[in-house]
Amino acid sequence: MKNYKVQDLMVPLSEYATVSEDATLLEAVNELEKAQGDFDHTRYRHRAVMVLDKNGAVIGKLSQLDVLKALEPKYDKMLDQSRLHRFGFTKGFMKSLLTEYQLFDRPLTDICSKAAVKNVKKFMYSPTEGEYIDENATLDEAIHQLVLGHHQSLLVTGGEGISGVLRLTDVFAAVFQVMKKCQV
């Protein structure tokens, strides 16, 4: 695993969907769709948009899940989301939350039109220290960070800032190819 470097597997930031911190959710979704269409179709599609500050530096990311959460403002009133995912709730309990909080009680077109004009900065995720990795780091270091942090991607640092995104899907594909060669 030490033969592979992060820079060999990462997606360069120039190939990733990006929007400014002043963009709306609709603009972010449009950029994601465009990046998916332009991206090498032999690889997995992008599932997030990088949010850039006024100087072009990455300050956050907006995932598909973040966009879906933005559709329903009442999620903010519910229990802390970081605690919710740790419990194996039954379908019945999850459905009761939907009813109790009256989530998505308006037509989807109404919900989407209101969410579309909201600013991405309100819904973006700001990466923690454990979500950055140097472009010269080895694959074993990257796997360690992905596994322990339960991350879907890591922001790759190099030069003066973020140079790319290392996605779990790309790491898995590289490991899978090595595993196939090990078959007896």
N, C-alpha and C positions, 0 to 999 in steps of 0.2 A: 504493500500500500504506500510505502514511502517513495515508490517510483512515480506516483501520480502527484501532480501539484494542483492546487486549487485553480490556478489560472488556466490549466488545461481543460477543465470541466465547466468553468463558469460561463454564464452568458454575459457578454460585455454590456455595460450600461447603455451604450449607444444603440443596442438592439432591443432594449427593454422599453416598455411603455412608461412614459413619464409625463407628469403634469406639474404645473406650478402650484404652490400652496394656495393661490387664489382661485383655482379651478373649481368648477361645480362637479357634483357626482356624475352628471350626465356627460360632461367633458371627459372625465376619467374613464367612464365605461366606453365611450367612443374611442379613446386612445387605446384601451385594452383590446377592443375588437380590431382596430387597425393593426396593432402590433401582432396579434394572433394571425392575421391574414398575411402579414409580411414575413413572418418568422419561418425558418426552415421547417418544412412540414414533415421531415423525418424525425424531428424532436418533439417533445411534449410542448403543448401550448403554455403560454404565460397565464398565471392565475392571479397576478397582482399588478398594480401600477405604483411606480415609485413617485413620491411627492418631493418636489424640489423647492428650495427657498429661492429668494430673489437673486442669489449668487450662483444658482445652479447646483448647489450641494444637496444631497439626499437628506431629508429630515424625517421621512416616514414612508410607510407603504400602506396602500389601500388594497385589501384582498377582496375576493368575491364575497366572502362571508361578511366583511365589514360593510359592503354595499347592501347586502340583504338586511343586516341589522339596522342600517340607516333608514330603511323603508318604514320601520315601526318605532316611533319615538318612545313608546311605552316600555321598551326594553330597558331604558335608563332607570325606570322606576322599580324594576324587578330586582331580585337578589343579585349581588355581585356576580357577574358572569364568570369571573375566574374561579369562583367556588362552585358554581353550578356544574361545570363539566366533569368534576371529580366524582360525582355520584352517579350510580347506574339507575336513573329514574325509569319507572315503568312508563309505557305508552299512555296509560290512563292518567298518571300524574302530570305528564307533559301536556296532555290534552286539557286537563283541568286548569293549568296555568294559562293556556290559550283563551279559555272561556273566562276565567276569573279576571284577567287583566284586559279582556276584550281586545286582544291583539288582532290586527288586520280586520277590524270590524267595518271598514269602508271599502268601496270597490277598489280593486288594484290600480285602475287608471288614476283615481284620485290620489292614492298613496304614492304612486310613482311620480306623478307630476309635481307633487310637493317635495319629494326627496330629490328629484333631478336638479333642482336649483340650489340645493344646500352645498355649502363649502366643504371640500374634501378634508380640510384641516381638522374639522370637528370630528370626523370619523376615522381618520388615518390612525395607524398604529405606529408609535415611536419605538424603534428597536432598542433593546437593552444592550449592555456591554457584551453579553454572551452571544450576540447575534452578528458580530463582526469577526471576520477572519482575514488574515493577510493572504494576498494572492500567491505567496511563496510557501504557504503552509502545505503540509502533506495531506493526502486523502485520509489517513488514519486520524489526524487532528480534526478534520472536518466532520468525519463520521461521529467522533466523540462528542463534538458540540451539537450536532443535529440530534443525536440520540438522547443525551442528557437534558437538552433544552426542549425536546419535543418540537423542534422547529421544522417548518416546511422549506425554509431557505435561510441563507446567511448572506449578509452584505459583505462583499469582498473589497478590502482596502488595498490600495497601491498608489504610489506616487503621492499626490496631494489630496486624495479623497477616495470616494467609492469608485472602483473601476468596473465592478460587475456584481452579478448575483449568482450565488451557488445554490442551485435548487436540489432538493432532496431527490426528485425524479432523475436528475442527471447523475447524481452520485449512485443511486440505485442501479441505473442502466450500466454504469461503468463496472460496478461490482458484479452485476449479473453477467456481463461479458466475460469477466475473469472466471467466474464460477463455471460457465459453459465450457471453457477451455480445460477446466480441471476434471471434467467427466472421465470416468474410467471406462 
